[in-house]
Amino acid sequence: MTATAVCLWAAFLAYSPAMVMAVTTGAALAVYPAVLARSRLSLTAADLQARWPHSTAGPPIPWAEITGVELRRGLLLEKVQVITDRPRVLFAPARFRYRADPVFDAAVAELSRRSGRPVGAARPRLGAVAAGGAVWVACLVLLTAMEAPWNDPSWPWRHEAGRLPGLCSMFASTARVLLPPGDRTPDADLLLLGSVARQEGCTWRSGVVGTFSVGLGLTHKGPFRSAGATAHDGFRRTVAGARRPDRHATPVSGLADEAREIIDGTGGIGLTTVDLIARRANVIVTVRLISTAPAPDAARAVERAARTALANVRFG
């Protein structure tokens, strides 16, 4: 029961492979006593054999080979340990503790009579108990570390977001100013790269290439990693994907935890392209503007849009 409860607790802490492992282990430990309690003995004048219901008996153990018979009591089971002069131990018979079992009592009495050895209490195996406890502690530490609950946004020192606001209505008036005849589409023109759990975005297009796009990406924590660390990787990958060999990313200070701006002209057709990628905690914001506005004006416009988007995200 204790082992099952611990495994179920670990299952709530960890998910995916860790949860499967914990639930499987807990189920096996819960079933194990019921299976072992069904073990019986087949006794003859010459030897004894372990016998399971609906299965063949185990190898015979001559009475002369028995060097000891001990009674072991566990949390749920009471077992008779038959020790032989060979390097093997036979746990049989077994019963649930605090429950009468005439078959168990008869088998214990018969074992004692035929082997000529009284049934004694087993010595406490402090080394085995300590080793088992160390294994349990190691397993729980591993499962807890895989889930890393201290990386969850609900912990006091975490200031991370759990939801994203809608962007289409938020920037509708800004889009009308930047691209008066723009048509809206519910997506972000600048795609985020990396493990992003959720994205929100909206894009307005005018003519062939005129574009105003705002996007937000939300990351969640993973094994051994916080959501902010995952967002940092996504930020770097997105900047690398937008930069390309002929474009340079310039740091933007005072906007977020980290931000990069990429400005260039577009093919000599009188258009300016400005991309801004910023990260605050576990949120990544991307803004793209392709218009006829001068580069400084376009840069100020995308920075204002990024600040507005982040200001509407609630960080815990």
C-alpha positions as CSV (number, residue, x, y, z in Angstrom):
1,M,0.0,0.0,0.0
2,T,2.8,2.4,0.9
3,A,4.7,1.6,-2.3
4,T,1.5,2.1,-4.4
5,A,0.7,5.4,-2.7
6,V,4.2,6.7,-3.3
7,C,4.1,5.6,-7.0
8,L,0.7,7.3,-7.5
9,W,2.1,10.5,-5.9
10,A,5.1,10.3,-8.3
11,A,2.7,9.8,-11.2
12,F,1.0,13.1,-10.4
13,L,4.3,14.8,-10.3
14,A,5.6,13.4,-13.6
15,Y,3.9,12.7,-16.9
16,S,4.7,11.0,-20.2
17,P,7.4,8.3,-19.8
18,A,7.8,9.1,-16.1
19,M,4.1,8.7,-15.3
20,V,3.9,5.4,-17.3
21,M,6.8,4.1,-15.3
22,A,5.4,5.1,-12.0
23,V,1.9,3.8,-12.6
24,T,3.3,0.5,-14.0
25,T,5.5,0.1,-11.0
26,G,2.7,0.9,-8.5
27,A,0.3,-1.5,-10.2
28,A,2.9,-4.3,-10.1
29,L,3.7,-3.7,-6.4
30,A,-0.1,-3.7,-5.7
31,V,-0.7,-7.0,-7.4
32,Y,2.5,-8.7,-6.2
33,P,1.2,-9.6,-2.6
34,A,-2.0,-11.1,-4.0
35,V,0.0,-13.3,-6.4
36,L,2.6,-14.4,-3.9
37,A,-0.1,-15.3,-1.3
38,R,-1.4,-18.0,-3.7
39,S,1.9,-19.9,-3.6
40,R,1.7,-23.3,-2.0
41,L,4.0,-26.2,-1.3
42,S,3.8,-29.8,-2.4
43,L,5.4,-32.0,0.3
44,T,6.5,-35.6,0.0
45,A,8.6,-37.8,2.2
46,A,11.7,-37.1,0.1
47,D,11.4,-33.4,-0.9
48,L,9.2,-30.3,-1.2
49,Q,8.2,-28.3,-4.3
50,A,6.8,-24.9,-4.8
51,R,3.5,-25.0,-6.6
52,W,1.4,-22.3,-8.1
53,P,-2.3,-22.7,-9.0
54,H,-2.9,-24.1,-12.5
55,S,0.8,-24.5,-13.2
56,T,3.5,-27.2,-12.9
57,A,5.5,-27.6,-9.7
58,G,9.0,-26.1,-9.3
59,P,12.2,-28.2,-8.9
60,P,12.2,-30.6,-6.0
61,I,14.3,-29.6,-2.9
62,P,15.4,-32.6,-0.8
63,W,14.8,-32.2,2.9
64,A,18.5,-32.9,3.5
65,E,19.4,-29.7,1.7
66,I,17.4,-27.4,3.9
67,T,19.6,-25.4,6.3
68,G,17.0,-23.1,7.8
69,V,13.3,-22.2,8.0
70,E,12.6,-18.6,8.9
71,L,9.4,-16.5,9.3
72,R,9.5,-13.1,7.7
73,R,6.9,-10.5,8.3
74,G,6.4,-7.6,5.8
75,L,3.9,-4.8,5.6
76,L,1.2,-6.9,4.0
77,L,2.6,-10.5,3.9
78,E,3.9,-13.1,6.2
79,K,6.3,-15.5,4.5
80,V,8.2,-18.6,5.3
81,Q,11.7,-18.5,3.9
82,V,13.1,-21.9,3.2
83,I,16.9,-21.6,2.9
84,T,18.9,-24.4,1.2
85,D,22.6,-25.1,0.9
86,R,22.4,-23.8,-2.6
87,P,22.4,-20.1,-3.5
88,R,18.7,-19.8,-3.7
89,V,15.8,-18.9,-1.4
90,L,12.3,-20.1,-1.7
91,F,9.5,-17.9,-0.4
92,A,6.7,-20.3,0.3
93,P,4.2,-20.5,1.6
94,A,2.9,-16.9,2.1
95,R,-0.3,-15.3,3.5
96,F,-1.7,-11.9,4.2
97,R,-1.0,-10.8,7.7
98,Y,-3.8,-10.5,10.3
99,R,-5.9,-13.0,8.3
100,A,-6.4,-16.7,9.3
101,D,-5.0,-19.1,6.7
102,P,-5.3,-22.8,7.7
103,V,-3.3,-23.9,4.7
104,F,-0.5,-21.7,5.6
105,D,-0.4,-22.9,9.2
106,A,-0.5,-26.5,8.2
107,A,2.3,-26.0,5.7
108,V,4.5,-24.2,8.3
109,A,3.9,-27.0,10.8
110,E,4.7,-29.7,8.2
111,L,7.9,-27.8,7.1
112,S,9.1,-27.7,10.6
113,R,8.3,-31.4,11.2
114,R,9.8,-32.8,8.1
115,S,12.9,-30.6,8.0
116,G,13.6,-31.1,11.7
117,R,14.2,-27.4,12.2
118,P,12.0,-25.0,14.2
119,V,10.6,-22.0,12.5
120,G,12.5,-19.0,13.8
121,A,12.1,-15.3,13.2
122,A,14.4,-13.8,10.6
123,R,17.0,-11.3,11.6
124,P,16.2,-7.7,10.6
125,R,18.0,-7.0,7.3
126,L,19.0,-3.4,8.0
127,G,21.3,-3.3,5.0
128,A,18.6,-4.5,2.6
129,V,16.1,-2.0,4.2
130,A,18.6,0.8,3.8
131,A,19.3,-0.2,0.2
132,G,15.7,-0.4,-0.6
133,G,15.0,3.0,0.9
134,A,17.9,4.5,-1.0
135,V,16.5,3.1,-4.2
136,W,13.1,4.6,-3.5
137,V,14.5,8.0,-2.6
138,A,16.6,7.9,-5.8
139,C,13.5,7.1,-7.9
140,L,11.5,9.8,-6.3
141,V,14.3,12.4,-6.8
142,L,14.5,11.3,-10.4
143,L,10.8,11.6,-11.0
144,T,10.6,14.9,-9.3
145,A,13.6,16.3,-11.2
146,M,12.1,15.2,-14.5
147,E,8.9,17.1,-13.7
148,A,10.8,19.9,-12.0
149,P,7.8,21.4,-10.1
150,W,9.8,24.4,-9.0
151,N,9.8,25.4,-12.7
152,D,6.0,25.7,-12.7
153,P,4.5,29.2,-13.1
154,S,2.4,28.7,-9.9
155,W,5.5,28.7,-7.7
156,P,6.1,32.1,-5.9
157,W,9.3,33.1,-7.6
158,R,8.1,32.3,-11.1
159,H,6.6,35.2,-13.1
160,E,5.5,33.5,-16.2
161,A,2.4,33.6,-18.3
162,G,-0.3,30.9,-18.6
163,R,-2.5,32.5,-21.3
164,L,-2.2,34.7,-24.4
165,P,-4.6,37.5,-25.3
166,G,-6.2,37.8,-28.8
167,L,-4.4,40.1,-31.1
168,C,-6.7,40.8,-34.1
169,S,-9.0,43.2,-32.2
170,M,-6.1,44.6,-30.2
171,F,-4.2,45.9,-33.3
172,A,-7.1,46.5,-35.7
173,S,-6.8,50.3,-35.3
174,T,-2.9,50.2,-35.6
175,A,-3.2,48.2,-38.8
176,R,-5.6,50.7,-40.3
177,V,-3.0,53.4,-39.7
178,L,-0.1,51.5,-41.0
179,L,-1.9,49.8,-43.9
180,P,-5.2,51.6,-44.6
181,P,-6.5,49.1,-47.2
182,G,-5.2,46.0,-45.4
183,D,-7.0,42.7,-45.3
184,R,-6.8,40.7,-42.1
185,T,-5.9,37.0,-41.7
186,P,-5.8,35.2,-38.3
187,D,-2.2,34.1,-38.2
188,A,1.3,35.5,-37.7
189,D,3.5,36.1,-40.7
190,L,6.7,35.5,-38.8
191,L,6.6,31.9,-37.6
192,L,8.2,30.9,-34.3
193,L,10.7,28.1,-34.3
194,G,11.1,25.7,-31.3
195,S,8.9,24.1,-28.7
196,V,6.0,26.6,-28.6
197,A,2.9,25.2,-26.8
198,R,0.5,27.9,-28.1
199,Q,0.5,30.7,-30.6
200,E,-1.7,33.7,-31.2
201,G,-1.4,36.0,-34.2
202,C,-2.9,38.3,-36.7
203,T,-1.7,39.6,-40.1
204,W,-2.9,42.5,-42.3
205,R,-1.9,42.6,-45.9
206,S,-2.2,45.4,-48.4
207,G,-1.5,45.0,-52.1
208,V,1.2,42.5,-53.1
209,V,3.7,42.8,-50.3
210,G,2.5,45.4,-47.7
211,T,2.3,43.5,-44.4
212,F,1.7,44.2,-40.7
213,S,1.9,41.1,-38.5
214,V,1.9,40.6,-34.7
215,G,2.4,37.2,-33.1
216,L,2.7,35.8,-29.6
217,G,4.1,32.4,-28.6
218,L,3.7,30.7,-25.2
219,T,6.1,27.9,-24.0
220,H,5.6,25.4,-21.1
221,K,8.1,23.8,-18.9
222,G,9.7,20.5,-19.8
223,P,11.8,17.9,-18.1
224,F,14.6,19.6,-16.2
225,R,13.8,22.9,-17.9
226,S,11.7,26.0,-17.0
227,A,9.3,27.5,-19.5
228,G,11.6,30.6,-19.7
229,A,14.6,28.4,-20.7
230,T,12.4,26.8,-23.4
231,A,11.3,30.2,-24.7
232,H,14.9,31.4,-24.8
233,D,15.8,28.5,-27.2
234,G,12.7,29.4,-29.3
235,F,13.8,33.0,-29.4
236,R,17.3,32.2,-30.6
237,R,16.0,29.9,-33.3
238,T,13.5,32.4,-34.5
239,V,16.1,35.2,-34.7
240,A,18.4,32.9,-36.6
241,G,15.7,31.9,-39.0
242,A,14.7,35.6,-39.7
243,R,18.2,37.0,-39.9
244,R,19.5,35.1,-43.0
245,P,23.0,35.7,-44.3
246,D,22.2,39.2,-45.7
247,R,20.3,40.5,-42.7
248,H,21.8,41.6,-39.3
249,A,20.0,41.4,-36.0
250,T,20.4,44.5,-33.7
251,P,19.7,44.2,-29.9
252,V,16.9,46.3,-28.6
253,S,17.2,47.5,-25.0
254,G,14.5,48.1,-22.5
255,L,11.8,46.2,-24.3
256,A,11.9,42.7,-22.8
257,D,14.4,40.1,-21.4
258,E,15.9,39.9,-24.8
259,A,15.0,41.5,-28.2
260,R,16.4,41.7,-31.7
261,E,15.4,44.0,-34.6
262,I,16.2,43.3,-38.2
263,I,15.8,46.1,-40.8
264,D,16.5,46.1,-44.5
265,G,15.3,47.5,-47.8
266,T,13.3,45.3,-50.1
267,G,14.6,44.9,-53.6
268,G,14.8,48.6,-54.5
269,I,11.0,48.9,-54.8
270,G,10.7,51.6,-52.1
271,L,9.6,49.2,-49.3
272,T,11.2,48.7,-45.9
273,T,11.0,45.4,-44.0
274,V,11.4,45.5,-40.2
275,D,11.2,42.3,-38.1
276,L,11.2,42.5,-34.3
277,I,11.6,39.4,-32.1
278,A,11.5,39.7,-28.3
279,R,11.1,37.4,-25.3
280,R,9.8,38.1,-21.8
281,A,9.8,35.1,-19.4
282,N,8.1,32.3,-21.3
283,V,6.4,34.5,-24.0
284,I,7.9,35.4,-27.4
285,V,6.5,38.3,-29.5
286,T,7.1,38.8,-33.2
287,V,6.3,41.9,-35.2
288,R,6.8,42.3,-38.9
289,L,6.1,45.5,-40.9
290,I,6.6,45.8,-44.7
291,S,5.6,49.3,-45.9
292,T,6.7,52.4,-47.6
293,A,7.5,54.2,-44.3
294,P,11.1,55.2,-43.7
295,A,13.2,52.8,-41.7
296,P,13.2,54.8,-38.4
297,D,9.4,55.3,-38.5
298,A,8.9,51.6,-39.3
299,A,11.2,50.6,-36.4
300,R,9.4,52.8,-33.9
301,A,6.0,51.3,-35.1
302,V,7.1,47.7,-34.6
303,E,8.6,48.5,-31.2
304,R,5.3,50.1,-30.0
305,A,3.4,47.1,-31.3
306,A,5.7,44.7,-29.4
307,R,5.3,46.8,-26.1
308,T,1.6,46.8,-26.5
309,A,1.4,43.1,-27.1
310,L,3.6,42.3,-24.0
311,A,1.7,44.8,-21.9
312,N,-1.5,42.8,-22.5
313,V,0.0,39.5,-21.4
314,R,-0.6,38.7,-17.7
315,F,2.6,37.3,-16.0
316,G,2.0,35.5,-12.7
